[in-house]
Every structure is written in structure tokens, then in C-alpha cells.
Amino acid sequence: MLLLLAAVVSGCNVSEASGGSTVIKVSENTDRQQAFTDLGLVSVLDFDVTWQDADETELVIWAEQYKGGKLDTEQIISFTTYSEEAKKKGHLGMGIVDAEDAPPMIVAYALESSMRVALEGKIDHSNAFYGWSSIDDEKVKLEIGKTYTIGAYRVSSGASIRTYNLQSEDEVKKMMKEDRTGFLLKVKLEKKQ
């Protein structure tokens, strides 16, 4: 199953960017998303990325978990992607693998890099709505040094779930208080050291 996950996260569907900026946007109905669904696993949230000045910058990707309105102090997954090429196109995203016979796992990927981590305990989906939230804008241009929350896997604390603007820190805080638990996908573009 892990080999299949590696194959799923390594596919490529590219998009064009304009204006010389690093741009991400939500991908719709990709093979990667369908593969997770076909396996009967919880889905993946996938983004197209066009990374300008990749040879001068690094892309930092991480995931954080929140429970009961509070953000855990440690990141679940964190890695940095580098490139020697001036421009890179590909995908970044996060998936949740929650099979009945194994501990749940978080999978995060960006271009040719990926990482997966098993979680402690099951994700409690009982009597709750759950699913993905993502950035609303068609495209988000990344500014160097700024952190962006681009996606969230959410499990509601009750029989409803509302949408929030992930680009607003106040909205994300409200979302975390409303949900039973969840996972935030974050990204930051930094100058190479």
C-alpha cells in the first residue's frame, strides 16, 4: 500500500503562472485524488504549484494538528523542497490515510519530495461531518517569508460544519474552536541561505 501511495503522490499536472510569481491553486479531480478515493481511504487535497525563482528560494511545507480548539505545539510533518532549476511546476498537497486495520497516517508532498507520518490513535469521525477546506482564491501568489494556511482536514464537533476563510488568522482560530479536531497544511517561501 505504501508503494501505491508513493506512486499516487508523484504524478504531475501543471498549470501556468503569470507575472513571475510563485503561485498555488487548488487542483480539481486529479488522478491523485481519485486514487485515494478508489482505495476507500480518506481523500487528498491537491494543489498545482508554479515555483518561480526556485533556484534562489526554498519551499517549506508542514502540517499541524489541532484538538479542542488548541494547536498542538509540534508540527506533525515538516520538510523543505529545494531546486537547482529556475522554474519548477508540479503539485503539493496533503492526504489522510485512515484504513480500519492500521493507524491513520498523514501524507504531505511537494514536487518530488514527500513525507508520511503515522498518527497516535484513530481519528474520531463518530457523529461528525468531516472533509477538506482549502483556500478560496483561484490563485495565491506566495510572498517570501509569509506563512500561508492553504488547506485543512476537519472533523466537526457536531452535526454541521461551516466554511471559513483560511487566509484569515481570526477565521482559522474560530474554525479550530468549532471543530473536534483537524489538520492544517501550511506553506512558506523563503530565500535560500
C-alpha positions as CSV (number, residue, x, y, z in Angstrom):
1,M,0.0,0.0,0.0
2,L,2.9,2.4,0.7
3,L,4.3,1.9,-2.8
4,L,0.9,2.8,-4.2
5,L,0.8,5.9,-2.1
6,A,4.3,6.9,-3.4
7,A,3.1,6.4,-6.9
8,V,0.0,8.4,-6.2
9,V,1.8,11.4,-4.8
10,S,4.5,11.5,-7.6
11,G,2.2,12.3,-10.5
12,C,2.3,15.7,-12.3
13,N,-0.3,18.0,-13.7
14,V,1.0,21.5,-14.4
15,S,-0.6,25.0,-14.6
16,E,0.7,28.2,-15.9
17,A,1.6,31.2,-13.7
18,S,1.7,34.8,-14.8
19,G,3.8,37.7,-13.6
20,G,6.9,35.9,-12.4
21,S,5.4,34.9,-9.0
22,T,5.3,31.6,-7.2
23,V,1.6,30.6,-7.5
24,I,-0.5,27.8,-6.0
25,K,-4.1,26.9,-6.8
26,V,-6.4,24.1,-5.9
27,S,-6.4,21.2,-8.3
28,E,-9.8,19.7,-9.2
29,N,-10.5,16.0,-9.9
30,T,-6.9,14.8,-10.3
31,D,-5.7,11.2,-10.7
32,R,-4.1,11.5,-7.2
33,Q,-7.4,12.4,-5.6
34,Q,-9.2,9.6,-7.5
35,A,-6.6,7.0,-6.4
36,F,-7.2,7.8,-2.7
37,T,-11.0,7.6,-3.2
38,D,-10.7,4.3,-5.2
39,L,-8.7,2.8,-2.3
40,G,-11.6,3.6,0.1
41,L,-9.3,5.9,2.0
42,V,-10.0,9.5,3.1
43,S,-9.1,11.8,0.3
44,V,-6.3,14.1,-0.6
45,L,-6.2,17.9,-1.1
46,D,-4.0,18.7,-4.1
47,F,-2.6,22.0,-5.4
48,D,-0.9,23.0,-8.6
49,V,2.3,24.9,-8.0
50,T,4.3,27.0,-10.3
51,W,7.5,27.9,-8.5
52,Q,9.4,30.9,-9.9
53,D,13.0,31.6,-8.8
54,A,13.2,28.0,-7.5
55,D,17.0,28.1,-7.7
56,E,17.0,31.1,-5.3
57,T,14.3,30.1,-2.9
58,E,13.1,27.1,-0.9
59,L,9.6,25.9,-0.3
60,V,8.8,24.9,3.3
61,I,5.7,22.6,3.8
62,W,4.3,21.5,7.1
63,A,1.2,20.1,8.8
64,E,-0.2,20.9,12.3
65,Q,-2.9,19.2,14.3
66,Y,-5.5,20.9,16.4
67,K,-7.8,19.4,19.0
68,G,-10.4,21.0,21.2
69,G,-9.6,24.5,19.9
70,K,-5.9,24.3,20.6
71,L,-3.0,23.9,18.2
72,D,-0.5,21.1,19.1
73,T,2.9,22.5,19.9
74,E,4.7,20.3,17.5
75,Q,4.4,20.0,13.7
76,I,3.3,16.6,12.5
77,I,5.2,16.8,9.3
78,S,7.7,19.4,8.1
79,F,10.1,19.4,5.2
80,T,11.8,21.8,2.8
81,T,11.9,21.4,-1.0
82,Y,14.9,22.7,-3.0
83,S,15.6,23.1,-6.7
84,E,18.6,23.9,-8.9
85,E,16.2,24.9,-11.7
86,A,15.0,28.5,-12.1
87,K,11.3,27.4,-12.5
88,K,9.5,24.3,-11.3
89,K,5.9,23.1,-11.9
90,G,4.1,20.3,-10.1
91,H,2.0,19.6,-7.2
92,L,1.9,19.9,-3.4
93,G,-0.7,18.7,-1.0
94,M,-1.7,16.5,1.9
95,G,-3.7,13.3,2.3
96,I,-5.1,11.4,5.2
97,V,-4.9,7.6,5.1
98,D,-7.4,6.1,7.6
99,A,-7.7,2.4,7.0
100,E,-9.5,0.3,9.6
101,D,-6.6,-2.2,10.0
102,A,-3.8,0.4,10.6
103,P,-3.1,3.6,12.4
104,P,-4.1,6.7,10.5
105,M,-1.3,8.4,8.5
106,I,-0.7,11.9,7.2
107,V,0.9,12.2,3.8
108,A,2.4,15.5,2.6
109,Y,4.1,16.1,-0.7
110,A,5.6,18.9,-2.8
111,L,7.0,18.4,-6.2
112,E,9.5,15.5,-5.9
113,S,9.5,15.4,-2.1
114,S,7.1,13.6,0.2
115,M,6.8,12.5,3.8
116,R,4.3,10.4,5.7
117,V,3.8,10.0,9.4
118,A,1.6,7.6,11.4
119,L,-0.6,9.3,14.0
120,E,-1.2,8.1,17.5
121,G,-4.7,6.8,17.9
122,K,-7.6,6.8,15.5
123,I,-9.3,10.0,14.1
124,D,-12.7,10.1,15.8
125,H,-15.2,10.6,12.9
126,S,-18.2,9.4,15.0
127,N,-21.4,11.6,14.8
128,A,-19.5,14.3,12.9
129,F,-19.1,15.8,9.5
130,Y,-15.6,15.7,8.1
131,G,-13.7,16.8,5.0
132,W,-11.4,19.3,3.4
133,S,-11.3,23.1,3.4
134,S,-9.0,25.0,1.1
135,I,-8.0,28.5,0.0
136,D,-10.9,30.2,-1.7
137,D,-8.9,32.3,-4.3
138,E,-8.4,30.8,-7.7
139,K,-4.6,31.5,-7.3
140,V,-2.5,32.6,-4.4
141,K,0.8,34.3,-5.1
142,L,3.3,33.4,-2.4
143,E,5.3,36.3,-0.8
144,I,8.8,35.4,0.6
145,G,8.7,35.0,4.4
146,K,4.9,34.8,4.7
147,T,3.1,31.7,6.1
148,Y,0.0,30.6,4.3
149,T,-2.6,28.1,5.6
150,I,-3.7,26.6,2.3
151,G,-5.8,23.6,3.4
152,A,-7.4,21.9,6.4
153,Y,-8.8,18.4,7.0
154,R,-11.6,19.0,9.5
155,V,-13.7,16.8,11.8
156,S,-16.7,18.8,13.2
157,S,-17.7,18.6,16.8
158,G,-21.4,18.2,15.9
159,A,-23.9,17.6,13.1
160,S,-22.8,20.5,11.0
161,I,-19.7,22.1,9.6
162,R,-19.3,25.6,8.2
163,T,-16.7,27.1,5.9
164,Y,-14.0,29.5,6.9
165,N,-11.5,31.8,5.1
166,L,-8.2,30.0,5.6
167,Q,-6.3,33.2,4.7
168,S,-7.6,34.9,7.8
169,E,-5.9,34.0,11.1
170,D,-9.0,35.0,13.0
171,E,-11.2,32.7,10.9
172,V,-8.8,29.8,11.3
173,K,-8.9,30.3,15.1
174,K,-12.7,30.3,15.0
175,M,-12.6,27.1,12.9
176,M,-10.3,25.4,15.4
177,K,-12.6,26.2,18.2
178,E,-15.7,24.9,16.3
179,D,-14.1,21.6,15.2
180,R,-13.4,18.5,17.3
181,T,-10.0,18.0,15.6
182,G,-8.3,18.8,12.3
183,F,-5.0,19.2,10.4
184,L,-3.7,22.4,8.8
185,L,-1.5,22.4,5.7
186,K,0.9,25.3,5.6
187,V,3.5,26.6,3.2
188,K,6.1,29.3,3.2
189,L,8.5,30.5,0.5
190,E,12.0,31.5,1.9
191,K,15.2,32.8,0.4
192,K,17.9,30.2,0.2
193,Q,20.6,30.6,2.9
